């Protein structure tokens, strides 16, 4: 395909050449990173974004599967800063990559960022956008 042909193809919001569809949701919360991290990684917090789990090992290469059918494997665990993992719902054909970052901001605030890529299509992207927005709102309610 030449440049003229590729320019004629309309770009779909959230679609990338290398990582399929992606979504990013971020909010700055009025709390330090530590309590946000501690809640996100607690049984109550992980239930928001992974579902009901047996005791979870929060370490690189640790695998998980929730009762709701969400499965995956942690790839990077940097306490109070970042989680990067493979993440998949049971009815998905392939894994996505999910990254959660906590970025310290001014005045004791923290930006919470969910970024997910390798999503199959625009519908899945929209579903995950709604999901991560809901997770952040619930997180805000519990931590702030």
C-alpha positions, -999 to +999 in steps of 0.1 A: +000+000+000+014+034-009+011+067+010-019+078-010-038+046-004-031+046+034-041+082+036-075+073+021-083+048+048-101+066+076-083+064+110-104+049+137-102+065+172-080+044+195-066+022+167-028+019+163-007+002+137+013-019+162-009-024+192-045-029+179-070-007+197-060+010+229-076+031+256-062+053+283-081+066+313-065+088+339-077+110+368-058+130+394-071+120+429-067+140+461-046+113+478-009+102+480+002+072+459+007+049+489-029+046+501-041+043+465-016+015+458-024-003+491-061-002+482-056-012+445-036-042+455-058-052+485-084-080+481-112-053+480-093-032+455-083-060+431-119-071+431-127-038+412-103-045+383-097-083+384-127-098+401-129-123+430-095-140+434-078-165+456-049-149+475-029-130+449+008-130+445+018-095+434+051-104+417+065-105+382+055-137+363+027-145+389-005-156+371-041-152+382-076-161+373-107-146+389-141-162+394-154-137+368-131-152+342-104-125+341-070-141+337-035-129+332+000-126+344+020-098+360+050-086+340+062-056+360+055-048+396+070-015+409+053-009+443+035+024+446+043+032+409+034+007+382+018-026+373+021-040+339+003-073+331-013-095+305-051-092+310-079-111+293-116-118+298-127-154+293-145-146+260-116-128+244-095-146+219-062-130+230-046-112+258-044-074+261-016-055+279-028-035+309-006-009+326-016+009+358+006+038+368+005+060+399+021+094+392+027+117+421+014+152+415+015+184+436-001+190+469-004+153+479-024+143+448-018+113+425-026+107+389-040+072+384-036+060+348-050+028+332-037+021+297-048-010+278-037-020+244-040-050+220-078-047+222-096-065+193-119-037+180-136-004+187-164-020+206-140-037+230-122-004+234-154+014+243-163-013+268-129-011+285-131+027+285-163+025+305-148-002+328-117+018+337-137+050+342-159+031+366-129+016+384-114+050+389-146+064+402-149+035+427-113+039+436-119+076+443-148+067+466-128+042+486-095+061+489-106+097+490 
